[in-house]
């Protein structure tokens, strides 16, 4: 039982380190943009925070999209199944 608690604690600590590492990286990104905006005529500090979840939003499918894909897969399966049945009827 102690092994399970130790494993859970290790996983929690790893997740915390990954989160801290990401936050440090994001802070570095903002610092880099701040310095660039000071020394570059074209550089500009962002007006709003970066949308770090944009990739997730782009990849999200709606419920209707998933249902349409599933319906199309089922239609193709039924079509192939019925063709196989029709071919076996003659035997």
N, CA, C and O atoms as a GROMACS GRO file, in nm:
protein
  364
    1UNK      N    1   0.082  -0.119   0.000
    1UNK     CA    2   0.000   0.000   0.000
    1UNK      C    3   0.087   0.126   0.000
    1UNK      O    4   0.055   0.225  -0.066
    2UNK      N    5   0.197   0.122   0.074
    2UNK     CA    6   0.287   0.237   0.079
    2UNK      C    7   0.346   0.265  -0.059
    2UNK      O    8   0.374   0.380  -0.094
    3UNK      N    9   0.364   0.160  -0.138
    3UNK     CA   10   0.418   0.176  -0.273
    3UNK      C   11   0.322   0.260  -0.358
    3UNK      O   12   0.365   0.346  -0.435
    4UNK      N   13   0.194   0.234  -0.344
    4UNK     CA   14   0.093   0.309  -0.422
    4UNK      C   15   0.095   0.456  -0.384
    4UNK      O   16   0.087   0.543  -0.471
    5UNK      N   17   0.106   0.485  -0.255
    5UNK     CA   18   0.110   0.625  -0.212
    5UNK      C   19   0.238   0.693  -0.260
    5UNK      O   20   0.236   0.810  -0.300
    6UNK      N   21   0.349   0.621  -0.256
    6UNK     CA   22   0.476   0.677  -0.303
    6UNK      C   23   0.468   0.706  -0.452
    6UNK      O   24   0.512   0.811  -0.499
    7UNK      N   25   0.411   0.612  -0.528
    7UNK     CA   26   0.397   0.630  -0.673
    7UNK      C   27   0.307   0.749  -0.704
    7UNK      O   28   0.337   0.829  -0.793
    8UNK      N   29   0.196   0.762  -0.630
    8UNK     CA   30   0.105   0.875  -0.650
    8UNK      C   31   0.176   1.006  -0.619
    8UNK      O   32   0.158   1.105  -0.691
    9UNK      N   33   0.257   1.008  -0.512
    9UNK     CA   34   0.330   1.129  -0.476
    9UNK      C   35   0.433   1.163  -0.584
    9UNK      O   36   0.450   1.280  -0.618
   10UNK      N   37   0.502   1.063  -0.637
   10UNK     CA   38   0.599   1.086  -0.744
   10UNK      C   39   0.532   1.146  -0.866
   10UNK      O   40   0.585   1.238  -0.928
   11UNK      N   41   0.414   1.095  -0.900
   11UNK     CA   42   0.340   1.146  -1.016
   11UNK      C   43   0.297   1.291  -0.993
   11UNK      O   44   0.302   1.373  -1.084
   12UNK      N   45   0.253   1.320  -0.869
   12UNK     CA   46   0.211   1.456  -0.835
   12UNK      C   47   0.329   1.552  -0.844
   12UNK      O   48   0.317   1.661  -0.899
   13UNK      N   49   0.444   1.509  -0.790
   13UNK     CA   50   0.564   1.593  -0.794
   13UNK      C   51   0.611   1.615  -0.938
   13UNK      O   52   0.654   1.725  -0.973
   14UNK      N   53   0.603   1.512  -1.021
   14UNK     CA   54   0.643   1.526  -1.161
   14UNK      C   55   0.552   1.624  -1.234
   14UNK      O   56   0.600   1.708  -1.310
   15UNK      N   57   0.422   1.614  -1.210
   15UNK     CA   58   0.328   1.706  -1.273
   15UNK      C   59   0.355   1.850  -1.230
   15UNK      O   60   0.347   1.942  -1.310
   16UNK      N   61   0.389   1.868  -1.101
   16UNK     CA   62   0.420   2.003  -1.050
   16UNK      C   63   0.546   2.057  -1.116
   16UNK      O   64   0.550   2.174  -1.155
   17UNK      N   65   0.650   1.972  -1.130
   17UNK     CA   66   0.773   2.016  -1.195
   17UNK      C   67   0.748   2.053  -1.340
   17UNK      O   68   0.803   2.152  -1.390
   18UNK      N   69   0.666   1.974  -1.410
   18UNK     CA   70   0.634   2.005  -1.550
   18UNK      C   71   0.559   2.137  -1.561
   18UNK      O   72   0.584   2.216  -1.652
   19UNK      N   73   0.466   2.160  -1.469
   19UNK     CA   74   0.390   2.286  -1.469
   19UNK      C   75   0.483   2.404  -1.440
   19UNK      O   76   0.476   2.507  -1.507
   20UNK      N   77   0.571   2.388  -1.340
   20UNK     CA   78   0.666   2.494  -1.308
   20UNK      C   79   0.759   2.522  -1.425
   20UNK      O   80   0.790   2.638  -1.453
   21UNK      N   81   0.804   2.417  -1.493
   21UNK     CA   82   0.892   2.433  -1.608
   21UNK      C   83   0.821   2.509  -1.720
   21UNK      O   84   0.881   2.596  -1.783
   22UNK      N   85   0.696   2.476  -1.745
   22UNK     CA   86   0.621   2.546  -1.849
   22UNK      C   87   0.602   2.692  -1.812
   22UNK      O   88   0.616   2.780  -1.897
   23UNK      N   89   0.570   2.720  -1.686
   23UNK     CA   90   0.552   2.858  -1.643
   23UNK      C   91   0.681   2.938  -1.658
   23UNK      O   92   0.678   3.055  -1.697
   24UNK      N   93   0.795   2.875  -1.626
   24UNK     CA   94   0.924   2.943  -1.642
   24UNK      C   95   0.950   2.971  -1.790
   24UNK      O   96   0.999   3.079  -1.824
   25UNK      N   97   0.918   2.876  -1.876
   25UNK     CA   98   0.936   2.895  -2.020
   25UNK      C   99   0.848   3.009  -2.070
   25UNK      O  100   0.893   3.093  -2.149
   26UNK      N  101   0.723   3.013  -2.026
   26UNK     CA  102   0.630   3.117  -2.068
   26UNK      C  103   0.676   3.254  -2.019
   26UNK      O  104   0.666   3.353  -2.092
   27UNK      N  105   0.726   3.260  -1.898
   27UNK     CA  106   0.781   3.385  -1.846
   27UNK      C  107   0.898   3.431  -1.931
   27UNK      O  108   0.910   3.549  -1.963
   28UNK      N  109   0.985   3.337  -1.969
   28UNK     CA  110   1.097   3.370  -2.056
   28UNK      C  111   1.051   3.423  -2.190
   28UNK      O  112   1.114   3.514  -2.246
   29UNK      N  113   0.943   3.368  -2.243
   29UNK     CA  114   0.890   3.416  -2.370
   29UNK      C  115   0.846   3.562  -2.358
   29UNK      O  116   0.875   3.642  -2.446
   30UNK      N  117   0.775   3.595  -2.250
   30UNK     CA  118   0.731   3.733  -2.231
   30UNK      C  119   0.850   3.827  -2.208
   30UNK      O  120   0.850   3.940  -2.258
   31UNK      N  121   0.951   3.782  -2.134
   31UNK     CA  122   1.070   3.864  -2.113
   31UNK      C  123   1.142   3.888  -2.245
   31UNK      O  124   1.187   3.999  -2.272
   32UNK      N  125   1.152   3.784  -2.326
   32UNK     CA  126   1.216   3.798  -2.458
   32UNK      C  127   1.141   3.902  -2.541
   32UNK      O  128   1.204   3.987  -2.605
   33UNK      N  129   1.009   3.896  -2.542
   33UNK     CA  130   0.930   3.992  -2.620
   33UNK      C  131   0.943   4.133  -2.564
   33UNK      O  132   0.943   4.231  -2.639
   34UNK      N  133   0.954   4.145  -2.432
   34UNK     CA  134   0.970   4.277  -2.371
   34UNK      C  135   1.104   4.338  -2.411
   34UNK      O  136   1.110   4.456  -2.447
   35UNK      N  137   1.210   4.260  -2.407
   35UNK     CA  138   1.342   4.309  -2.445
   35UNK      C  139   1.344   4.344  -2.593
   35UNK      O  140   1.398   4.446  -2.633
   36UNK      N  141   1.284   4.256  -2.675
   36UNK     CA  142   1.281   4.282  -2.820
   36UNK      C  143   1.204   4.409  -2.852
   36UNK      O  144   1.241   4.483  -2.943
   37UNK      N  145   1.098   4.436  -2.777
   37UNK     CA  146   1.019   4.557  -2.804
   37UNK      C  147   1.096   4.683  -2.766
   37UNK      O  148   1.068   4.791  -2.818
   38UNK      N  149   1.193   4.672  -2.675
   38UNK     CA  150   1.274   4.787  -2.636
   38UNK      C  151   1.381   4.819  -2.739
   38UNK      O  152   1.414   4.936  -2.760
   39UNK      N  153   1.435   4.717  -2.803
   39UNK     CA  154   1.550   4.737  -2.891
   39UNK      C  155   1.517   4.729  -3.039
   39UNK      O  156   1.605   4.755  -3.122
   40UNK      N  157   1.397   4.696  -3.074
   40UNK     CA  158   1.362   4.681  -3.215
   40UNK      C  159   1.250   4.780  -3.250
   40UNK      O  160   1.157   4.800  -3.172
   41UNK      N  161   1.262   4.840  -3.365
   41UNK     CA  162   1.156   4.932  -3.408
   41UNK      C  163   1.030   4.856  -3.445
   41UNK      O  164   0.919   4.908  -3.431
   42UNK      N  165   1.047   4.732  -3.494
   42UNK     CA  166   0.932   4.652  -3.533
   42UNK      C  167   0.876   4.570  -3.418
   42UNK      O  168   0.763   4.522  -3.424
   43UNK      N  169   0.956   4.553  -3.314
   43UNK     CA  170   0.913   4.470  -3.201
   43UNK      C  171   0.804   4.538  -3.120
   43UNK      O  172   0.806   4.660  -3.102
   44UNK      N  173   0.711   4.460  -3.073
   44UNK     CA  174   0.599   4.515  -2.996
   44UNK      C  175   0.560   4.412  -2.890
   44UNK      O  176   0.545   4.294  -2.920
   45UNK      N  177   0.544   4.459  -2.768
   45UNK     CA  178   0.501   4.369  -2.662
   45UNK      C  179   0.354   4.336  -2.686
   45UNK      O  180   0.277   4.424  -2.725
   46UNK      N  181   0.312   4.211  -2.664
   46UNK     CA  182   0.173   4.174  -2.692
   46UNK      C  183   0.073   4.252  -2.606
   46UNK      O  184   0.097   4.280  -2.489
   47UNK      N  185  -0.039   4.286  -2.668
   47UNK     CA  186  -0.144   4.360  -2.598
   47UNK      C  187  -0.221   4.271  -2.501
   47UNK      O  188  -0.275   4.318  -2.400
   48UNK      N  189  -0.225   4.143  -2.532
   48UNK     CA  190  -0.298   4.049  -2.446
   48UNK      C  191  -0.215   3.921  -2.434
   48UNK      O  192  -0.124   3.899  -2.514
   49UNK      N  193  -0.245   3.838  -2.337
   49UNK     CA  194  -0.168   3.714  -2.320
   49UNK      C  195  -0.178   3.625  -2.443
   49UNK      O  196  -0.277   3.627  -2.516
   50UNK      N  197  -0.074   3.546  -2.463
   50UNK     CA  198  -0.076   3.448  -2.572
   50UNK      C  199  -0.184   3.344  -2.543
   50UNK      O  200  -0.204   3.304  -2.428
   51UNK      N  201  -0.252   3.300  -2.646
   51UNK     CA  202  -0.354   3.195  -2.631
   51UNK      C  203  -0.283   3.061  -2.637
   51UNK      O  204  -0.263   3.004  -2.745
   52UNK      N  205  -0.244   3.010  -2.521
   52UNK     CA  206  -0.168   2.886  -2.518
   52UNK      C  207  -0.255   2.764  -2.545
   52UNK      O  208  -0.202   2.654  -2.561
   53UNK      N  209  -0.386   2.781  -2.550
   53UNK     CA  210  -0.476   2.669  -2.575
   53UNK      C  211  -0.530   2.671  -2.717
   53UNK      O  212  -0.622   2.595  -2.749
   54UNK      N  213  -0.475   2.756  -2.804
   54UNK     CA  214  -0.524   2.768  -2.942
   54UNK      C  215  -0.517   2.636  -3.017
   54UNK      O  216  -0.612   2.600  -3.086
   55UNK      N  217  -0.408   2.564  -3.003
   55UNK     CA  218  -0.394   2.436  -3.074
   55UNK      C  219  -0.501   2.338  -3.029
   55UNK      O  220  -0.554   2.263  -3.111
   56UNK      N  221  -0.532   2.337  -2.900
   56UNK     CA  222  -0.637   2.248  -2.850
   56UNK      C  223  -0.772   2.286  -2.910
   56UNK      O  224  -0.850   2.198  -2.946
   57UNK      N  225  -0.799   2.416  -2.919
   57UNK     CA  226  -0.927   2.461  -2.973
   57UNK      C  227  -0.939   2.427  -3.120
   57UNK      O  228  -1.047   2.391  -3.168
   58UNK      N  229  -0.828   2.438  -3.194
   58UNK     CA  230  -0.830   2.407  -3.337
   58UNK      C  231  -0.856   2.259  -3.361
   58UNK      O  232  -0.918   2.222  -3.461
   59UNK      N  233  -0.810   2.174  -3.270
   59UNK     CA  234  -0.823   2.030  -3.289
   59UNK      C  235  -0.953   1.973  -3.233
   59UNK      O  236  -0.985   1.857  -3.257
   60UNK      N  237  -1.027   2.054  -3.158
   60UNK     CA  238  -1.151   2.003  -3.098
   60UNK      C  239  -1.256   1.982  -3.206
   60UNK      O  240  -1.275   2.065  -3.294
   61UNK      N  241  -1.324   1.870  -3.197
   61UNK     CA  242  -1.434   1.841  -3.288
   61UNK      C  243  -1.563   1.858  -3.210
   61UNK      O  244  -1.570   1.828  -3.091
   62UNK      N  245  -1.665   1.904  -3.279
   62UNK     CA  246  -1.794   1.919  -3.213
   62UNK      C  247  -1.861   1.782  -3.205
   62UNK      O  248  -1.822   1.688  -3.274
   63UNK      N  249  -1.959   1.773  -3.121
   63UNK     CA  250  -2.035   1.649  -3.106
   63UNK      C  251  -2.096   1.609  -3.240
   63UNK      O  252  -2.094   1.491  -3.277
   64UNK      N  253  -2.150   1.707  -3.312
   64UNK     CA  254  -2.212   1.678  -3.442
   64UNK      C  255  -2.109   1.624  -3.543
   64UNK      O  256  -2.140   1.533  -3.620
   65UNK      N  257  -1.987   1.681  -3.542
   65UNK     CA  258  -1.882   1.631  -3.632
   65UNK      C  259  -1.849   1.485  -3.603
   65UNK      O  260  -1.836   1.404  -3.694
   66UNK      N  261  -1.836   1.453  -3.475
   66UNK     CA  262  -1.805   1.315  -3.435
   66UNK      C  263  -1.918   1.222  -3.475
   66UNK      O  264  -1.893   1.112  -3.525
   67UNK      N  265  -2.042   1.263  -3.454
   67UNK     CA  266  -2.156   1.179  -3.490
   67UNK      C  267  -2.164   1.158  -3.641
   67UNK      O  268  -2.196   1.049  -3.686
   68UNK      N  269  -2.135   1.263  -3.720
   68UNK     CA  270  -2.136   1.248  -3.866
   68UNK      C  271  -2.029   1.149  -3.911
   68UNK      O  272  -2.053   1.064  -3.997
   69UNK      N  273  -1.908   1.160  -3.851
   69UNK     CA  274  -1.800   1.068  -3.886
   69UNK      C  275  -1.839   0.924  -3.851
   69UNK      O  276  -1.816   0.832  -3.930
   70UNK      N  277  -1.896   0.905  -3.734
   70UNK     CA  278  -1.937   0.771  -3.691
   70UNK      C  279  -2.046   0.716  -3.782
   70UNK      O  280  -2.046   0.598  -3.816
   71UNK      N  281  -2.141   0.801  -3.820
   71UNK     CA  282  -2.249   0.757  -3.908
   71UNK      C  283  -2.192   0.716  -4.044
   71UNK      O  284  -2.236   0.616  -4.102
   72UNK      N  285  -2.096   0.791  -4.094
   72UNK     CA  286  -2.035   0.758  -4.223
   72UNK      C  287  -1.957   0.626  -4.214
   72UNK      O  288  -1.964   0.545  -4.307
   73UNK      N  289  -1.885   0.605  -4.105
   73UNK     CA  290  -1.813   0.479  -4.086
   73UNK      C  291  -1.911   0.362  -4.081
   73UNK      O  292  -1.887   0.256  -4.140
   74UNK      N  293  -2.021   0.381  -4.009
   74UNK     CA  294  -2.120   0.274  -3.998
   74UNK      C  295  -2.185   0.246  -4.134
   74UNK      O  296  -2.209   0.131  -4.168
   75UNK      N  297  -2.212   0.352  -4.210
   75UNK     CA  298  -2.272   0.336  -4.342
   75UNK      C  299  -2.181   0.252  -4.432
   75UNK      O  300  -2.227   0.161  -4.502
   76UNK      N  301  -2.050   0.283  -4.428
   76UNK     CA  302  -1.953   0.207  -4.509
   76UNK      C  303  -1.946   0.062  -4.463
   76UNK      O  304  -1.938  -0.030  -4.545
   77UNK      N  305  -1.948   0.041  -4.331
   77UNK     CA  306  -1.945  -0.095  -4.277
   77UNK      C  307  -2.068  -0.173  -4.322
   77UNK      O  308  -2.057  -0.287  -4.366
   78UNK      N  309  -2.187  -0.111  -4.310
   78UNK     CA  310  -2.311  -0.179  -4.348
   78UNK      C  311  -2.313  -0.211  -4.497
   78UNK      O  312  -2.359  -0.317  -4.538
   79UNK      N  313  -2.262  -0.120  -4.576
   79UNK     CA  314  -2.257  -0.140  -4.720
   79UNK      C  315  -2.168  -0.260  -4.753
   79UNK      O  316  -2.206  -0.346  -4.833
   80UNK      N  317  -2.050  -0.267  -4.692
   80UNK     CA  318  -1.959  -0.379  -4.716
   80UNK      C  319  -2.019  -0.509  -4.665
   80UNK      O  320  -2.007  -0.613  -4.730
   81UNK      N  321  -2.084  -0.505  -4.550
   81UNK     CA  322  -2.145  -0.624  -4.493
   81UNK      C  323  -2.256  -0.676  -4.584
   81UNK      O  324  -2.265  -0.796  -4.611
   82UNK      N  325  -2.340  -0.585  -4.633
   82UNK     CA  326  -2.450  -0.625  -4.721
   82UNK      C  327  -2.398  -0.679  -4.855
   82UNK      O  328  -2.458  -0.772  -4.910
   83UNK      N  329  -2.290  -0.623  -4.907
   83UNK     CA  330  -2.232  -0.677  -5.029
   83UNK      C  331  -2.182  -0.818  -5.008
   83UNK      O  332  -2.198  -0.904  -5.095
   84UNK      N  333  -2.122  -0.843  -4.892
   84UNK     CA  334  -2.074  -0.978  -4.859
   84UNK      C  335  -2.187  -1.076  -4.846
   84UNK      O  336  -2.176  -1.190  -4.891
   85UNK      N  337  -2.296  -1.033  -4.786
   85UNK     CA  338  -2.414  -1.120  -4.772
   85UNK      C  339  -2.473  -1.153  -4.908
   85UNK      O  340  -2.511  -1.267  -4.934
   86UNK      N  341  -2.481  -1.051  -4.993
   86UNK     CA  342  -2.538  -1.071  -5.127
   86UNK      C  343  -2.451  -1.168  -5.208
   86UNK      O  344  -2.503  -1.252  -5.282
   87UNK      N  345  -2.321  -1.157  -5.192
   87UNK     CA  346  -2.230  -1.246  -5.266
   87UNK      C  347  -2.242  -1.390  -5.216
   87UNK      O  348  -2.228  -1.483  -5.295
   88UNK      N  349  -2.267  -1.409  -5.088
   88UNK     CA  350  -2.278  -1.543  -5.030
   88UNK      C  351  -2.413  -1.606  -5.055
   88UNK      O  352  -2.425  -1.728  -5.041
   89UNK      N  353  -2.516  -1.530  -5.092
   89UNK     CA  354  -2.649  -1.586  -5.116
   89UNK      C  355  -2.649  -1.678  -5.235
   89UNK      O  356  -2.721  -1.777  -5.237
   90UNK      N  357  -2.568  -1.646  -5.336
   90UNK     CA  358  -2.564  -1.727  -5.456
   90UNK      C  359  -2.498  -1.863  -5.435
   90UNK      O  360  -2.512  -1.952  -5.519
   91UNK      N  361  -2.426  -1.880  -5.326
   91UNK     CA  362  -2.353  -2.006  -5.304
   91UNK      C  363  -2.441  -2.108  -5.242
   91UNK      O  364  -2.396  -2.220  -5.215
   0.00000   0.00000   0.00000
